[in-house]
Amino acid sequence: MISVKSVSHEYPSGHHINFKDWMIKDGEQWLLLGASGSGKTTLLHILTGILKPSQGQVTMDTTSIYDLSSKELDQFRGRNIGIIFQRPHLIKSLSISENLLMAQSFAKLPENEDRVNEVLNALGIADKKNAYQKELSQGQLQRVSIARAVINKPALLIADEPTSSLDDKNAAAVLELLLEQSGLNHATLIVATHDKRVKNAFTNTYEL
């Protein structure tokens, strides 16, 4: 269960956004919808602990994430939240497998090559295990981004505009993978977008 309660944020410019309360049950799949500049990324950063709101509280199960120290929050995020950005955030000098093992290490979890193989197989890129970022296509990199996000079996999976730069065919494929992987990993899914193409795949919508 994730609870967003009485959350608001004020930017250095003085612009202020109040976010309506939001209750998310375990395993639900949500669309976070809004035009560019509406506050989607700000809310995502608040949900993931990257940005502390001016006021309000975000709770995951029994943990109020902004009551954690910076070090505790980093570890909590690594273990409980998987984030898929528009562009891959990988260490270019490491192979795909090494990047996934490092994600386990950052979360203070034991490195588990069996889990790496399991995830890469599920995403259809097991043959790219020893490849490097520069050797992969855009579609393959998007799959690696999903792999990195789900490697630690997070309770919450967040995708920030995952389809905005993709054509219809690849957008549909990525969306299908996100829904599939959230189900396989028993993760709550939140997809933030202004892309109308993904709207019909979700029954739960939080709109800004």
SULUR-V528990 format. One record per backbone hydrogen bond with DSSP energy under -0.5 kcal/mol. NH is the residue of the N-H (numbers start at 1). CO is the residue of the C=O. Records with the same first field share a line. If there is no record, write none. Layout:
NH->CO  CO
This chain:
2->24
3->59
4->22
5->3  57
8->55
9->17
11->15
14->11
17->9
19->7  17
22->4
24->2
25->23
28->25
30->28  189
31->204
32->30  191
33->31  206
34->193
38->35
43->39
44->40
45->41
46->42
47->43
48->44
49->46
50->45
51->45
54->8
55->8
57->5
59->3
60->63
61->1  59
63->60
64->62
65->58  63
67->64
68->65
73->69
74->70
75->71
76->72
77->73
78->74
79->75
80->76
81->77
82->156
84->158
85->83
90->88
92->90
94->91
96->131
97->129
99->95
100->96
101->97
102->98
103->99
104->100
105->101
106->102
107->103
108->105
109->104
116->112
117->113
118->114
119->115
120->116
121->117
122->118
123->119
124->121
125->120
126->120
128->125
129->126
131->128
135->132
136->133
141->137
142->138
143->139
144->140
145->141
146->142
147->143
148->144
149->145
150->146
151->147
153->150
155->80
156->80
157->188
158->82
159->190
160->84
161->159  192
164->161
166->163
171->167
172->168
173->169
174->170
175->171
176->172
177->173
178->174
179->175
180->176
181->177
182->178
183->179
184->180
185->181
186->183
187->182
188->155
189->28
190->157
191->30
192->159  190
193->32
196->194
198->195
199->196
201->198
202->199
204->29
205->203
206->31
207->205
208->33
